[in-house]
């Protein structure tokens, strides 16, 4: 468990997801990034997969107020997910033996945003990735209405801009985008960080 203490003394705890919290995690991801983007089955897989990690952020009352989801991947999967040419990813780091990570999703309940909790979670996860000998990590950031909600977090964690990707979630017919109120027509920006 990782403890985050804010300047005002409030404490939060980041720890791995437990089996009995799957539904709660799914509900929170629905609220933060869109209904059905991460179904319960996908979240449940992180419990038994040695290459997928789902952490919950809890307040002092043990209420879930945020999450971060990341996993190991490769350039081929990054290209497929973002609908971009694989060379976009290969140009960043050409070592053929590299281990690639992907921060899939970061979510915090609206009333807790603006306290740099996302920065704290991201910095913890980046340290975990480095311990696991991951060489580079990518993050595909949702850009509803042209606004990048994670923009300040990415800057504080020293991520580098890679490129933009157009309407990458549009083909997911199950996803109900909170911005588009139906199928997602939002674009994304892709960032990376060498570890």
Secondary structure, 3 states (H helix, E strand, C coil): CEEEECCCCCEEEEEECCHHHHHHHHHHHHHHHCECCCCHHHHHHCCCCCCEEEEEEECCCCCEEEEEEEEEECHHHHHHHHCCCHHHHHCCCCCCCCCEEEEEEEEECHHHCCCCHHHHHHHHHHHHHHHCCCCEEEEEEEEHHHCCCCHHHHHHCCCEEEEEECCCCCCCCCCEECCCCECCCCEEEEEEEEC
